[in-house]
Amino acid sequence: MPGGNMPGVIIVGAGQAGYQTAESLRQEGYDGPITLIGEEPDAPYQRPPLSKAYLLGETDKLRLKFRADDWYAEHGIELRTGTRVTGIDRPGKSVTLHDGASLDYDKLVLVTGAKVRELPVPGTVLDGVCYLKTLAHIDHIEARLPDVERVAVIGGGFIGLEFAAVASKLGKQVTVIEALERVMARVVPPVLSDFYTGLHESHGVEVVCGAMVSEIVGDGGRIKSIKCADGRELAADLAVIGIGIVPDIELAEAAGLTCDNGIVVDAQCRTSDPDIFAGGDCAAYAHPFAGALLRLESVQNAADQGRAIAAAIAGTNKPYVTVPWFWSDQYDVKLQMVGLLAGCDEHLLRGDPAEGRFSVMHYRGDELRSISSVNRPADHIQGRKLLAAGISPSAEQAVDVDFKLKSLLD
């Protein structure tokens, strides 16, 4: 049965991309109805500080929010939290909600994000086993931290290592358990894996690589230890699982939209249905920089695609072509990455890792494809400009810390 609302833009997902789409629609001059729907009970909030500043008590829930609660009504945006969309009627241009109600739309935006990748071993339901993604997850962890001494972090990617740094700062005995042979193996070269392993070990964190978790062992319903496939058993009072995410594309698949490890979109973030858009962690795009279908998991990508969606709906059309960039904060060390590492066959060192300030310049043949910078923000900033302009420093220029990358842009 048709919805009773006045059709406008319905945004499904109230994370970074959802909030950005709503805000940018108004900035682009769109004056029709906007409904922003989120499953979580909270108004849209920033996720990066959750496992860092928020857990350390350096920020609070109020400051996590993108906007004060009354901002949405003031800008004519209907915010529906604690609401789940269960279906899409494409011919009827409506969505069904979990309570059976339906809403009509002119344009639909799917920014459903991603779900945590669950660890498929026995014992994950034990008290003291947690995941890392939402505010509720972090609140769950925060409530348990004061009563634990030994924390096991399962997963040596960005989010796992960021949490390990925080737990270490809070005085916990921390063990990082990574299934691959080095930390962050999917996204950085060995020199960076080695640097970050050493950084964590210098703060008293034990880093165990090449260890596949086979079971989380409990005692009386609470976690007791982590058992690995090679027979090792590591004591733990708390286990935090951060082994990645999977795109939340169930709605899109059920509606018959084209999906391939994400909802496939074009440069305007339009799906195979011209009235439906998608962006953020759930969207896959043939990015011109990658030359292939790509799904990016980053704040930058979510925000940029939200802006592109709003521009397309408002008729101003600003295609998403930004060179991808990412960052990670661990202890007092900032890693900034621009470009894509895939296909790179040479990694040139600019600076000295022993000094804690260096960059790695990643090349495919003679072409600069990515830069990973540790506490060298100028390299990152200039790298974004170089990659956008298609300019590659020579190998000699890349490794010379006294050479000004900026000079290539003059």
N, C-alpha and C positions, 0 to 999 in steps of 0.2 A: 504494500500500500504506500502511496507516495507520501513524502514528508511534508510537513506543514510550514517549513521555514521558507524564507525568501532565498532563492538560489544565489550563491556567490562563490567564494573560494572556501573549500574545506581543506584544512591541513591536518593530516593524520600523523601524529608524532610531535611531541612538544619538547624535543631536545634542541641542540644547537641549530640544526638546519630548519626545524619547524619555527622556532622563534625568529630566526633571521629572515625567513620567507615572509612572515607576518609583518615584521618591522619594515622590511624593504618594500613590500607592497604599498604601504602608506607613504614611504619616502618617494616611490615612483609615481605617486599621484592616483593610485587605485582607490576609488571611493565606494566600492561595493561592499557587501557583507563579507566578513572574514570570521571563520570559526576555527579555532585552534584546539585540537583534541589530543589529550595525553593520558596514557594509562596510569602513570604514577599520580599519587595524591598531591604532589607539590607543583607549584608554578614552575615554569622553565628555569633551570639553573645551570651553572657552569660545572662541567664534569672534571676537567683537569685538576682543580684544587682539592678534589675529594680525598684522594689518597695521600695528599701532601699537606698543604696549609691547613685544610679543615681538620684532618686527623691530628695534626700537631697543635690545634687550638689557636692557630694564627689568623683564622677567619671563622665566620659563623654562618648559619643558614641564611640569615638576612642578606649578607654580603655575597653569598653564592648566587643569588637570584639575578637574572639579567635585568629585570625591572621590578619596581614596586608593584604590588598586587593591583593597585588602582590604575596603573598605566594602561592596562589592556582595555578597560572600559572607556577610559579617556580617549583612546585611539580607535574606538569602535570595533574592537576585537573581542569576540565572545570566546572566553577561555573555559574549556570543559576539562577539568582534571578528573582522575579516577574513572575515566571513561574508555571503554574498549570498542573499537570498530570490528565487527565480526564478518562483514561481507560488503561487497561492492556490486551494485546493479548497474553495469555500464550502459545498456540500452535505456534504462530509466533514469540514468544519471543521479543515483542516490546511494547512500551508504546506510547500512544497518548497524545499530549499536547493540551492546550486550544486553540492554534491557528491552530489546525488541523495537525500540523507536527507530525511525529513519529520518535522514536529512537529505534534502536535494542539493545538488551542486551545479554550478556552471563549469568550474574547473576544480579538479581534485589534485591534491599534492600528497604524495606518499613519502614521508620522511620517517619511516618506522624504525630506522637505526638497525641495531644488531642485538643479538642475545648472547649471553656468555656461552662459551664452549664448555660443556660439562665434562668432567673427568669420569671416564667409563670404568670405574673400579669399585669394588665393595667398600663400604664405610663412609661414603660421602654424605650420608644422612646423620652422622654422629654429631652430637653437640660439640661445637668448637671447630667445625669445618665451614668455611665461608668462601664466597666468591667476591670478586672485585668489579663493580661497574656502577651501581646506582647509589643514591644517597641512603636508601634503606640498607644496602649491603654494608656501607661504611659505618652507619650507626650501629649495626649488628656487631661489627668488629670492635668498634670503639667501646661498646659496653663490656666486652670480654677482655680487652687488653690489660686493664689494671690487675687482673687475677691470674695472668699467665707469665711464665718466664721464658719458655722455649717456643719460638714461632717458626714454623716451616712454611716457606713460600714455594708453592709448586708452579714453576714456570719462570724461566729466566729471560723473558722479553721485557719491553719497556715498563709495562704496568707492574709486573712482579718485582723488578729491580727498584722501581720507585717506591713501592710499598716497603721493600726490604730496608731501604735507606731510612725511611720514617721509623720503622719498628726498631732499628738499631739506635737511632737518635733517642728513642723513648726508653732505652736501656734494656731491650730484650735480647736474648740469645737467638740469633737468626741463622737459619740454614736455608739457602736457595737450592732447590732441586730442579735441574734442567735435563730434559730427555736427550737433547742434542749434545754434541761434543763441546760446544762453547755457548756462552750467553749471547743473546740477540743475534743468533747465527743467520736468521732469515733476512736481516735488514742491515747488518754492518759487516765489514771485512774483519779478518782475524786480529789485526792490530788494535781495533777498537774493542773487540771482545776481550782481548788480553788486558787492555787498559782498565776496562770496567770491572773485570774480575779482581784485578789488583786493588782498585779503588775500594771495592766492598770488603775485601779481605783486610785492608788497612784499617777499616772501621770495626773489625772483629766479626764480620759475617763469614760464615762457612759457605763456600760455593761448590756444589757437587754437580758435575756435568756428566752426561752419558748415563744417567740414572732414570730408568723407567719406573714410575710408581705402579705397583701392582695391587696395593691394598692400603686402606687407612684403618689402622687397628684401634679398637676401642676397649674401654673397661667401664662397665656400668653405664653405658650409653654415651660416654664422653671419649673424645680422642685421646689416645695414649702414644701412638707412634705412627710413622710412615714406613711401610715395607716396600722395598724395591725389588725388581725382577731378578737382580743379581744376588739376592739374599740379604743385602744390607737392611738394617732397621734403624731408623732415626727417631729418637724421642721427640715428642712435640705436645704442647698443651693447646696449641692453636694451629690450624692449617688454613692458609689463604691460597685459593686457587686462582691463578691468572694465566690461563693457557690459550688465550685468544677469544675471538668472537666469531659468530656466524651471522650473515645478513638475515634480517627478519623480512622475508619475502612471501610469506604464506598468503597474505591477502592478495598480493599481485598475481601469484601463481593461480590461485583459485579463480581470479577474475579473467584469466587467460592472457595476461600481459606477457610480453617476451621477457624471459629471464635467463641469465647465464652467470651464475655466481653473483647475482644481484639483479636488480630491475634494470634492463637495458634502456639507456637514454641517449639523446643526441646532445649537441652543444648547448641547446637551450633547456636541457634536462627534461625534454618531452619524451614520454614513453611511446610504445607502439599504438596507444590510443591518444589522439591529438588533444584530448581534453584532460588527460591525466599526466602529471609530472612526478618526478622522483628525484631525490638527492640525498647526499650524506652517505653514511655507512652502508645503506641498503642499495645504492645505485651503482651500476657498472656503465662506464663511458669509454668510448674509443678516443682517449685523450691524444691530442696531436703530438704531445711531447713523447708519449710512450709508443705511439704507432700501433697500439693494440688495445683491446678491451681491458679496462682497468677498473678495479674497485678500491678506492682509497679510504683508509680509516684515520681521519685526522680532523681536528677542529677547523683548520684552514679550509679543507675541502668542503666540509659541511656548510660553513659560512659562505664561501664563494658560490657554491651551488644554490644556496638559498637566495642569494642576490640574483643569480641568473634566472631562477624560476620566476621571481617577482618581476624582473624586467620583461620576460617573455609574456607573462600574463597581462602586464600593464601595456604591452605593445612597444616598449623601448628597446627590446632585444639586445642584450649584452652577453654574448656567448661566453661560456666558461672555457678559458684557455690558459689560466694561470699555471705556471710551473709549480708542481707540488712541493710543499715544504712541511717539515715536521720539527718537533723538539721534544726533549726529555730533560727533566731536572732531577738529579740524584745528588744528595748532599749539597755541596756548594759548587757543583759542576754542571754546566749547561751544555748539552749536546744539541746542535742545530743542524738539520739536514735539509738539503734542497736538491731537487732532481730525483732520478730513479737509478738504483744500483743495478737493476736487471741488465744483463748483457755486458757489463763492464769487465774488461780483461786486464786492466792495469790500475793500480792504486798507489798514487804518489804521495809521499809524506811531506807535509809543509809544517815545519816546526818539530819540537821534541816532546814526545809523550811524557818523558821523565819530568818535564817542567810543568806538566798539567795544562798545557796550552798549545794546541796544534790542530791542523786540519788534514784531512785525507781527500785528495783530489782524484775522483774516479773517472776513468776514461774508457771509451770503447773505440779502439784504434787511436786516432789522433783527436777524437771528439770528446770534449768534456761533457759528461752526462750527469754528474752529481758531485756535491761537496759535503763532507761531514766535518763539522767544526766543533772542537771542544774548547770552550772559553776563548774563542776567537770570533766575536760577533761581526767584525768588519769583513772577514772572509765570507761569512754567510750572506751578509747584505749585498756585497759586490757579486757573490756567486749567483744570487737570484737574478741580478741584472744581466750578468754574462750569459746565463742559460736562456733567459728570455730573448736575448738578442742573438743567440746562436754563435757566440764568440768563445773560442777555446784558447787559453794560454798555452804556450809551448811547454814541454816538460821542464825545461830549464827555468822558465818563469814560474811554473807551478810550485817548484820545490824551494825557490828562493824567497825566504820570509821577508827580505828587504824589498822585493819587487812589489810595486803597488798595482794590485789587480785593477783598481779604478782607472789606471792610465789607459787600459785597453778600451775603455768606454768613452774616452774623450774624443 
